[in-house]
Amino acid sequence: MRSALATAQLFLLHFARCWPDQPKRFMEKIRPDPRKWHPQVMAQNKEVTVRPAPTGPKTCNVVHNATALVFSAGGYIGHFFHDFNDGWIPLFMTVPSMSLSHQDVVLVIGKLEDSWVTKHGDLLSEFSKHPIVDLDKDTNTHCFDSAVVGLVYHGFLTINPNLMPGPTTRVHLHNLLDKVYGQARQLIRQPMARPKLVLLVRKGSVGRVLLNQDQVRTMAMDVGFDVGVFKPKVDTPFLESFGLLSRSHVVVGVHGAAMTHLLFLRPDTVFIQVVSIRLDSMSEMCYGKPARKMGLEYMEYKISVEESSLSHKYDSSNPIFKDSLRLQEKPWGFVKVIYMKQQNVTLDLTRFRGYLAIACRKAKIFMGTEVTKRQQYMKKKARRDKICRLIIFFLASQIGCVLLFRTCSSPTFTSNSQEHKRWRPTPTKLLRSSWLTTDDQRESSPPKSSAVPSQTRDSSMYPKPVKPTIVCDRSHQLYDWCHLRSPAMLEPKTATFFVRSPSPSPEPPLVEKLRPYPRKTDNETMSNIREITLTTETLPLPCTIHHNSPALVFSIGGFTGNFFHDFNDGFVPLFVTLNTLFPGQEVTLVITEYSEWWYGKYEAMLPQFSRRQVINLDNQTDTHCFASVAVGLVSHGPMTINPALIPHHKSFLDFRASLEEGYRKCLVWPPPKIKGRPRLVLVSRTGPVGRVILNQDNVIKVAQEEGFDVVVFEPSVYTYLCDVYRLINGSHALMGVHGAALTHSLFLRPGAAFIQVVPLGGEWLARTYFQNLAKGMKLEYMEYKIEPKESTLTEKYGKDHILVRDPSSIASRNWSALHSIYLRSQDVRLDIARFRGYLKHAYSTAKRLMESQGLHVRRQRRKIKKFIKPPVFSYTYGVG
């Protein structure tokens, strides 16, 4: 490949020979910056053209026996967040993704600045040993073996292992940074008596400045920290910042670009992000999610309105504090100016002290782990040094004896060939150690020098032969299920699983096709689910990746994204399937219609179903091999687990135990509860979504009068489940109008109270979806069926209209009417006097639950003269 850098053109020298079917006028143009969606940034980057070389002499001023990797250092490069988000992380991913890990690479960079090269020179040398070629200024014609143009990008500070050819994660990136800059930490050896806290500060008129920084620093020292203040600058050397941060135990800062230094932190470091008003989603997306992925102890301190400087400029009723829907309609410039540039922070020292105290405890545990590891390292080092000294002594003595023997013996001395052969590794041992693959490792080629017969080599690749069969069950209304009972090979382009065998079967192959989603009677939904094929035919291809476990193939398409369907069509059938077909076995989950959003939201839960890496079938190019394959999920019905149909009689309580196992390690911050008062979570619906409680404040007031500590929970599609699990798991009652958000009742402990408000026309849905769930979870279930006077449909149609008088006759015959009228167009206004009786019963249940836990419950029922506004729980989850 020849490159004319003056015109940014890459010419394919052997195009006609390598691609005879391509048109002669083949041409591709690309701007190599990973912000394709940002036209202003892309316009600043030079366009690179790839096309066949013109006829005529092909002269090269500079010849490289290497591959060119072409990208831009323009755009927002120079801003610390974008240095990594748009530069180093995409570069780090591109090298293995384009199979450049073991190749000689020349970096061809556009928009190159000398200051950037000077600052990042050490890191650049890890990607290429050659001088950088300046795409904009170099006038030579360069020739390369091949070229890659552009960088791979997975999202904000994201490295998705499922999209990489190997198990590459942010931890590997940190290891690279440690290799380059870790010398700064190694030079500082003195032990620390107190955990080290680094306070990242912002100064000047940049916004999000910590105004009471000195008081926070003093308080952190009182809590037990050695405190260092770090204000990074554009020209701060990486060696300096890495040396400081990689030795710290806690890092605190207000959301901003400097928080990108989390990439320098060691796993288990406590990372506290102070989140300003209305920057919740951005904070989670840019730093919250990456911090958890890196194994940091992530804590999020969301400031109140009173802690924001905007409260001094705007009234608390101003839409900039409350109207999130209107905010979403505003341009990015408005958000940036108001919430990022004009907003500063004054922390509530009393509230923040609690965060620091918890961080200090975690930091001390981290320090104890460091000491233990250091002691173990020193013991191993001493043992290793002793062994080395013995080996050196032994070898020295042997060499002395050999020299003495050769001096005195005949020069025709030869060793005993038979004795020598006895110590040579056998071909079987060579094969096992250097060729055969283990689970989830890539297949490598046998040593060229191996003398193992080819027949022995081929037969050892396959398990013991069994007659391949396909067993299917298509008798159920909700799902189909098939099982290929044989070692199988996945051909990803056609989503076909073939039998893996050293020789084809003489019998005609069996073929079964199905769509692995448990709503098979819903034709419209099923048409969007990818069809999977199973066949007993063999495929003469080698396995790229081996798994010694069965594969379970299913889809997360359909209605996935709705919280109810995520469980009803996904996790509950998955739990049933694993415990019915593979009890006690480890499986590999192979997923179609895969979504990064879904994986990110449920990442804490997935290891409870399989500890192996999830395989995204839609983007696979590797040939995977499995012990066997099952396709489809078993469903017992809407939100149902029937223990009688599962080996070992697994139930919803076992399902909940798996949720507890997944979420109990999450570091989360529920609203503080009043000592001695049971907590009631009110699931709130807002906006034009239907089934809104119009007199919600009155309901909250009467619940407080009955003795509850009320928390209003407003879930969204991006709700972060670790926080929600801790909130609801630590509560004693939950109530809400029928809707998908009541699926969060899965997080309640057995014995808790669960009140479902049933709107007109929703009786069958309420009973089928959540009454069965509540009974399976051993909850104290109560159903409050509203009367016509409590429905807004009465105001709209009148009490004698058939929609109000006999809703079941309409809803049972017409799903469209049920959805549009009873679910979307109906709100409720509860009869407070009647509903108080339900709250009394719920309080008695909650009190019993608290007493069973050994907690004292004070007499709390009283008239509340002044309405107490409860805390609102509305955590959001970023889609990184």
N, C-alpha and C positions, 0 to 999 in steps of 0.2 A: 504494500500500500504506500502510495506517495502522497505527501502533504505539501501543498502550497500555502504556507501560513499567511502570506500577505493578503490573500483573498479568502482565507479560511476554507479551503477546499481539500477534501480527501478523495484521492483518485484510486479506484480499484484496478490494480495493474493486470490481474488475471481474471477479470470479470467474466469474459466469454467462456473461459475454460471451466470455471467453478460454478457458474450459474447459467448454463446454456439456455434454460427456459425463460429467463428474465428478458424483458424488452431492452433493446439497446439503449433506449433513452432513459433508463432507470435513474432516478435521482431522489435523494431524501435531504430535507433541510431541517435543522434542529437548533434551538438555542439551549445550550447545555447548563441550565439552571433549574433546580428542583422546585421552582415556584411557578409552574405552568399556568396556574389560575390567576396570576398577578400580571396583567398586561404592562403596567408601568415598569415593573422590574424587568420583565422579559425584553422590553424594547431597548433597554440599555446594554444588553448582551449581544455580542457578535454572533451572527447566524453562521452555522457550520454546514457546509454542503458535502454530501457523500454521493459520488457518481463514478461511472467507469472512466478510466483514463483516456484522454484523447489519443488519436493515432500520432505517430511521430516518435522522435527520440525521447527516452525516459531518463532524464538526468537527475541525480540526487546530489545536493550539496553536502547533506549529512545523512549517513546511513546508520540506523539503529537496529540491532538484532533483538528487538523487544516490541511489546505491544504499547500503543499510545492510549492513554486514558485522558479524554478531553472533557474539561468542565470549566465553569466560571467561578471566580472568586468575587464577583460583583454583587449586585443586589444590596442586601442588608449586611453583607459580610463586613466585619469590623465592629458590629454590635455583638456582645458576648453570646447572647442567646442564639442569634442567627449564625454565628461562627460554627456552632455545633449543630443546630437544627438544620441549617441549609448547607453546611459544609462537611464537618468532620464525620458526623454520624452517617449521612448518605455516602460519603467516600468509603467509610469503614464497611458499609453494607455492600457497596458496589463490587469491591474486590472479590469477595467469595461468590457473590451472586453471578458475576460474569466469569467465574472460574479463573480468576487472575491471581489466586493466593500463592501459587507456586510458579508463577511466570515472572519474567523480567518486565517491569513496567516503566514507561516514561510518562511523567505527568505533563500534559499540555494544558495550560491554564490561561483563561481569558480574564481581563480586568485585574491583572496582577499588580499588587502594590508592594514596594520594597519593604515597607514597615510590616506588612502582613507576613512576608517571607521571613523576615528577621525574627518576629515573635514566635512563629510556628515552625522554624527550621528543623528543630529536633524531631518534632512529630512528623513532618513531611518526609524525613529520611527513613521512617519506618515503612512508608509506602513505596518509595523508590530510591535507589542508590544513585540515580542519574541526575544531572542538572535539570532544573525545570525549564521547559520550553515556553516562552511567553507568546501566547496566541496572537496578541495585538501588535507586538513590536518586532518579533523575529521575521526577517525577510528571506531566510534560507528555505530551500525545498528539502524537506525531511522525508525519509523513507522508513516505514515501519513494517514489521511482520503482519500486524493487524491493528485495528483501532476500535475502541469503545467510546461512544460519544454520549455524554449525559451521566447523571447519577441516580441511583435507586433511592426512592423516598417512601417511607411507611407511615408518616404522620409526625406530629409534634414530639420531638425527642424520643421517637419510637423505633425499636428494633423488634420486629415480629419474628420469632423463631420459626413460625409456621410458614413464612414466606422465604426462608433462607434454605440453601441446600444442605447446611449443617446446623447443629444446635447452637447458633450464634445469638447471644443476648447482650444486654447492657453490661453484665458482669464481665464479659470478654473485652468490651470497650474499656472498662475501668482497669482491667489487667494490662491493656496496652498503655494507658496513661501512666499507670504505676511503673511499667517497664521504662518509660521515657523520663518521667519526672520523679520517680520514687526515691532517687538518690538524696533529694532534699530531706525526706523523712528519715532516711538511714543515717544521715550525718548527726541527727539530734538523738542522743541515746539516754539522756537523763530521765529517770522515772518521774511520774506525776503523782503528787499526793492527793490532788483534787481533780475531778473531771474538768476537761477543757470545753468551754462554751465560746463559740465565735459568733459575734453579733455583726451581721451584714448591714451596713448603714447606707443611707442615701442622703445627699446634702444638696443644698441650693434650691433652685426653683424647678426641680425635675418632677415633683409630685411624689406622693406616698412616702414622705419623710416621716421618720419616727420622732415626734416632737419632744417626747419625754425620754429620750435615749439615755441620758445620764441616770435618771431614776431607775430605769429598767436594768442598767448595768449594775448599779449598787444593789438592787434587789436580788439579782442573779448571784452576786458574790455572797450575800447574806444566806441565800438558799444553800450554797455549798460549791459554787463553781469558781474556777479560775477563768476570768473573762478577758477575751481579746476582741478588739473592735477592728473590723476589716472593711475598708472602703476601696473596692477595686476600681482601677482606672483603665483606660483604653490600653495604656502601655505597660500595665502590670505584668511582669513576666510570669508565664505559667509555672515555672519552677518555684517561684516564691509562693504563689497562691496554692499550688498543690501541696507544698511542704507544710503550710499552715493548716489547711483544711483536712488533709488526709490524716493528721494527728489528732484532730478534734473529736469530741464525743457528742457534742450537741451544736447545731447551727440554727440560728434564729434570724429571720428577716421578713420584711414586708414584700409581698408579691412584686417581682420585677426581674429584669434580665439577670441581675447578679445571682439570683437563686439557681441559675444554671450551674453554679459551682457544686451543686449536689452530685454532679458526675465525678467529682474528686473525692467524695466521701466513701468510707469503707462500709460494707454491709453491717447493719445493726446500729449505725450512727443515728441519733435522734435528729430529725429534721422538722423544725417548726416553721410553718408558713403562716404569716399574718395576712389574712384575706380582707381586703378593703371592701366597702359597700359596692355591690353589684358586679364584683369581679370573681364570683364564686366559680362559674363554669370555666372561665379562662384559667384560674388558679389550679383547678382540678385537672384540666386538660394538659396544661403545660408542665406542671410540677407534681401534682398529687399522684396521678397515675404513674409517671416515670419513677417517682420515689419508691412506691410500693414494689414496682417491678425490679428495682435495684436491691431490694431487701432492706431498705432503710426503715427505721421506726418513725413513720410519718404522723405528724400531729398538725391539725389545722385549727388556727384560732381565728374565728370569724368575728370581726369587730361589730359592735352595736352602732346604731345611728349616733349615739352620744359620743362615741370614740372617734368619729369622723369629723374632720374640719368642715365638711359640707354642712353639718348641722348648724354652724355659726353663720352660714351664708344663706341657707334656704330653710324654710319652715319644715317641720317634721311631716306635715301633710302633703308636701310637694311630691308630684309624681316621680321625681328622680329617685325617691326612696322606696316607693311602693309599686308603681305601675310598670311591672316587668314586661307586659305585652306591648305597651307603648314604647318602651325602651328598645325592644327588638326591631321596631320599625325605624328607629333612628339610624343615621349613617354612622360608619365606624369613626369618622372624625369627631362627632358629637360625644360618643362614648369615651374616646381617647382624651379629649379636652376636659370633660367634666370629671370622670372617675379616675383617670390616670394622671393627668397633669395638675388639676386643681385640688385634688384630695390628699390631705395629710392625715396622720394618725397620732392620737394620744391614747395609749393603752390604759385600760382600767387595771391598775396595779394589783388590786385585790384579786380580781378574777384571773389575771395572767400569772399570778404567783402560784396558783394551783397547777397550771401547766408546767411551770418550771420545776415544781416539786416532783411531779411525776417524771419529768425528763431527767432530773438528777438521779432518781432511783434507778431508772433504766441505764443511765450512763455509768453508774457504779457497778451495775451487773456487767455491763460491757467491759469496764476496766478489769473486773475480776476475771472475765474470760480471757482478756489479753494477757494477764499475769500467768494464768494457767497454761495458755498456749506457749508463752515464753519459757516457762519452766519445762514443759514437755520438750520444746525444741532444744533447750540446753542439755537435757538428759540424753536425747537422741544424738546430739552432736558429740557429747562426751563419749557415748558408747561407740559411735562411728569412728571417732578419732582413735579410740583404743584398738578397735578392730584393724584400722589402717596401719597402726604401728606394728601390730602382730604380723600382718601380711607382709609389710616391708621387711621385718626382721626375718620371717620365714623365707621370703624370696632371696634376700641377701645371702642367707646361709646356704640355700640351694645352689645359687649361682657360684658361690665359693667352692662348693663340693664338686660341681660339674667341671669348673676350670681345673681343679686339682686332679680329677679323674682323667680329663683329656690330656693333661700333661704327662700322665704316667701310663696311658693305655695306647693300644694300636690305633692308627688313623683309619683303619677299615671298620671301625665299630658302627653298627646300624641298629635301629630300634626294632623291637618285635612288632611286626605288622599286625598280627592277630590281636595283641594286647592293645595296640593303638585303636584298632577298629572297634573294640569293645566300648570305648568311651565316646564314639561318634554318635550323635543323635540319630535315631531311626527315622526312616522316611515318614512314618505315621506322626511322630512328634513334630517334625518339620511342618507337616501339613496342618496340624492342629494349631500350631503357634503362629504361623505366618500366612495362612491362607483362609481357613474356614472363618466365616463371619459369626459374630455373636449377635444377640438381640439388639436391634436398632442401630447396628454399625454398618458402615458402607462396605460393600463387597470389594475386595482388592484382588489383584491378579496373583497367581501362584508364582513363586520365584522361578526365574528363567533357568537357573541352574539345577532346579529340582529334577530328580530322576524318577519321580513317581509316575507309574503308568497312567495313561489318560483314562482308562476304564475305571481304575480305582478312584481317580480324582472326580470323575463325573458321578459315580454312584454315591460318593460320600456327601455330595451336595444336597441330596434329597433324603427326607425322612423315610422310614420303613413304608413300602408301598401298601396302600389300602385301596379297595375298590371305591372310586369316587361316586357319590350319590348326592342328589339335591332333594331335600325334604321341604315341602311348602305347606302352609296352612292358610287357606283363603276362605275359610268358613265364617269369619267374623264380619260384623257390619262395619266396624271402624278401621280395621287394619288387615293387611296381608303381611306374611312373614315367610322367609325362605332361609334355608341353611345349606351351604355347600360343605359337606362333610369330607373334606380332603384338603391337604395343603394347597393353597391357592395363590394365584398371582394376579395383581391388579394392573390392567392396561388403562391408564387414566384418561386418555383421549376419548375413548368410547365408553368409559365407566363400566368395563366388563371385567369380571373375575373369571379367570381360566384355572383349570386344574394344573398344578405344578407336578410334573412327573418326568422321569428321564426318557420315557418312550410313550408315544400316543397309544390310546386304547383302541382295540379293534372294533369295539362296539360303537354304534351311532351316538353322537354326543347329545346330551340332554341340554335344553335351554329353558330358562325361566326369566321373565322380566317383571319388574315391579317398581313402584314408586314408594319410597320408604317414609311415609308420613301418615299418622293415624287418623285421617279424615277421608277415607277412600270413597265415601258417597258424595263428597263435595267436589263435583267435576271441575268447577272453575278453579278451585284451589289446587287440586291435584294436577291440573294441566301445567302449572308453574313449577312442579316438583320434578327434578331430574330423574329419568328412568335408569335403573340399574339392571345390568344383565349378569346372570350366572350361567356358566356352561361347563360341562365336563370335558370340553375340548381342551387340548393342551396348546401352549404358546411357546414356540422355540426362541425364547428371549432369556437373557440372564437377569437375575434379581439385582437391582441397584441397592435396595434396602431390605434387610431381613428382620422379621418380627417373630419371636417364638410364642406369640399369643394369638388368639382369634381376633378377627376384625368384626366390629359391630357398626354397620352402615345405617345412617338415618339422616333425615333432613331437618334443618331449622328454618325452612322457608315458611310458606303458608301465612299463619297469623302471628308468627314470632315477632316480638316487639311489643305486643300487648302482654302485660305482666301475667294475666290469667292464663293466656295461651302458652306463654313460656313454660309454665308448669303443667297445665292440662294436656298439652300436645307434645311437651318436651321432657321435662325432668321427671315427672311422675311415671309416664310410660317407660322412660329409660331405667328408672329404679326397678320397676316391675320386670322389665326384660332381663336385666342383669341378674336379678335374684331368681328368675324363673329358668332361664336358659344357661346361665353361667354362674351358678352359686359358688362363691368362694374362689372364683377364677379372676385373673387379671386379663383385661381385654384392651384392645386399641380402638379408640373411637374414630371412625372415618365419617366426616360430615359433608353433606352437600348443601348448597345455598348458604355457604359459610359467611359469617359476618364478623368483622373485627369488633364492631360495637357489642355484639352478643358475647363474644369471647372475653372482652374486657370487663363487661358488667358481671359475668358469672365466673370469673377466673378463680375466685376463692372457693367456689363450690365444686368445680369440675374434678379436682383431685379425689373427691369422695366417690366418684364413679369410675375413674381410671387414673392411675398415677403416670400413665404413659402420655407422650406428647400427642395432642390432637392432630389429626391429619385433615387438611382442607382438600377435599377431592377435586374441587373446581380449578385449582391452580397447580395441580401436580404434573410434573414431567418425569418423575422417577417411577421405576417399576418396583412396587412394593410386594413382598411375599409374606403370607400369613399362614398360621397353623390351620385355620379354617375361616369361613366367612358366614356371618349371619346378617341378613338385610331386613330392616323393618323393626318397628317397636310394638310391643304387646301393650294393649290398653284394656283396662277393666271397665271403662266407662268414664263419664265426665267426673273428674276430680275424685277418682275412686281407686283404692287399693284393697283388693279382696284377699285377706290372709289365707283363706281356704284354697286359693288357686296358686299359692306360692310355696315352694319348699321351705321348710322351717318357719312357715306362717309369718312372714314379714308383714308389717302393718305400717300405717301412717306414723306411728310412734318411732319405728325404725328409720323411716324417711326423715323425720324431724331430727333424730339423733345424728344423721349424716350432715344435716344443715348445721347443727350445733358444732360438730367437729370441724366443719369448714370455716365457720365464721367466728368461733370463740377466740381466735388469735388476732382478730382485727383490732387495731387501735382506734377507738371511736369515742365520741364525746356526746352522750345524750344530755338533754337538759337536766339540771340538778333537781332532784325530787325533794319535797318537804318531808322531813323525818316523821314517820308514823302515819303518813297518808298514802293509801294505795293510789297507783297511777292509772288513769284512764286515757287511752289514746283515741282521739276523735279523728277518724279518717275524713278529711274535708275534700269536697269537690268545688272547684271555682271556675268561673267563666261560663260560656254558652255550651256546656257539655251535657246538661241534663242531670236530673236527680240531685240538685243542689239543695242543702238545708238552708232555707231562707232565713230562719230565726236561729241561726247557729249560736249567736251570742247568748240568747236566752237558754239554750240547751246547755251551754258551758256553765252558765251561772247556776242552774239547778243542780248540775253534777257537782259543782264545788260545794253547794249547800248540803248535798248528801254525803260529803266527806272525801271526794276525789281530788287529787292533784291532776289537772287536765293538761294534756299536751295536744295541740292541733297538728296533725300530720298531713302535709300536702305533697304527695308523691308526684313525680314526673317520670317521663320515659328515661331520664338520665339519673334517677335516684341512685345514690351510692349505697349498696345493700349492707355493707359492713356496719355503717352507722345505724341504718334502719333496724337491722337484726338486734343490735344491742338495746335500742330504744324499746322495741316491742317485746323482746325476750325479758327485759327487766320490768315490764308493766304487768298489771293485774287484770286489766279489762280493755276491750277494744270495741268500738262501735262505729257504724257508718251505714250509709244508704247502699243498697245492692249495687255492685260494680266491681270492675277488675281489681281495684286497689284492696278489696277485702281478702284477696289472696295472701296478703301479708299476715293474715291470721295463722298461717303456717309457722310464723315465728313466735306465737304465744306458747307459754308453757302449759302442759296439761293441768287442768283445774282452774284456768283463768276464765273470766266471763267474756262472752262474745255476743254482742247485740247486733243483729242485722235488721236494718229498717227496710221493709219491703214495700216498694211503690205499687200503685195500681197496675195490674197486668203482669207483675213480676213474680208471682207466687211459684210457678213451676221452675223458673230459673234459679230463684233463691233456694228452693228446696234441693234441686238437683246439684247445684254447684257448691254451695257453702254449708248446707245442713249436713250433707254426707261427710264433708271435710271435717266439720266441727266434731261430729260423733267419732270419726276415726282418730282425731287428735285428743279425745277425752276432754273437750272444752265444755264449759257450762253454757250451752247455746240457748239464746232467746231470740225470738222472731217478733218484731214489732211491725204488724201489718197496718199500714195507714188506712184511715177512713177517707171516703170521698171528699169530705170537707178539708182534709189536710193536703190535698193535691191541687196543683195549679190548673189541672185539666178541668176541674169543676168551674173555676173562674172563666175558663175559655169556652167551654161547651155547655155548661149548666149541669145540675145534678141529675137531671132526667135523661140526658143523652146516653145512648147505648155504650159509648166509649167509657163513660163513668159508671153507669148502672151495671153493666155486665162486661167487664174488660176481658174476662177469660174466654168468652165466645169469640172475641176478635183476635186476641193474642195467640190462641191455640191454633188458629187456622192460617194466620198470615204473619210470617216472620218480618216482612217489610213493615207492616203496621206496628208490630211489637217494637221494632227497633226505632222507627221514626217518631212514633207517637209516645209510647210508654217509657222508652229509654232516653231519647234525645230531647223531647219537648216537654217533659214533665219534671217539675221541681216540687219540693215538699216543704210544708210548714207544720212542724210537729205540734200536737196538742200537749203542751207542757205538763198540765195536770195529769193526763193519762200516762205520759212518758216517765213521770217521776217514779211511778210504781216500778217500772223496769229498772230504773237506776238504783232504787232501794235494794232490789233483789241482786243486782250486779255488785253493789257495795258489800252485801253480806257474803257473796261468793269470793270477792277480792279479799275481804277480811280473813276468811278461812284460809285462803291461799297464803297470805302473809303469816298467819299464825302457824301454819304447817311448816314454814321456813324458820320458825323461831323468832319472828319479828314481832315487836309489841305495837299494837294498833291503838292509838289514842282515840277517844270519843271526839269525832270531828263534825258531826252534823250540827249546823248552825245557820242562822240567817245571815247572808252576806249583804251588808248595807252598801258597800261599794264594790262594783264589778271588778274582778281581778282578771286582767287580760292575760291569757295563758301564753306560754312560749309556742312559737310555730316551728315545726320541724319540716324543712323543705330542702334537704341536701340534694345536690345535683351531681351528676356523674359526667365527666367529659368524655368525648369520643376522640381519643388521641389518634 
